[in-house]
Amino acid sequence: MDFLEIFGLALLVSPISELFKSMRRSKTLTIMVIIGLTFFIGFTIFLIKMASLQ
């Protein structure tokens, strides 16, 4: 792996691990993340279905 790949991976993994640490401490944050992921996944499925109708 070259430097840019390692740097990019660090930029992606670090915030996600910190989010999980914060989610362990906060029930509200955990609920917000679950609801946000649900809406995001639902919207993505909706867009895929709309695109398949074209």
N, C-alpha and C positions, 0 to 999 in steps of 0.2 A: 504494500500500500504506500502510495506517496503521501506527501504532506497534506495536499488538498483533500484527499479522501478521508484521512484521519481527522482533519479539522472539521469537515462537513459532518462526519459521524458524531463528533463531540458536540457540535452545535445542535444536533437533533436529539441525542440521548440525554444530555444534561438537563434540559428543561423538562423532559418527560419524567425523569427520575425525581426531580424536585417536586413536580406536580403530584406524583404518587405519595411522596413524603408528606406533603401538605394535606392530601386527601385523607391520610390516616388520622390526622389530628382534627379535621373539620368535617362534620356530617353535612353541613350546608354546602360546602364545596363539592363533596362527593355527589350529592343530589343534583347540583347544578351541572356537573360534568356529565352525569348519566343522562339528564334531560337534554343537554346540548348534543351529545352523541346520537341520541334517539332522533332528534329533529334533523340533524345532519344526514344520518343514514336514510331517514324517511324521505327527505328532500332529494337525495341522490337517486333513490329508487324511483321517485316520482319523475325526475328528469329523464331517467333511462326509459321509463314506460312511455313518456311523451315523445321522446325521440324515436322510439320504435313504431309509433303510429304514423310517422311521416313517410 
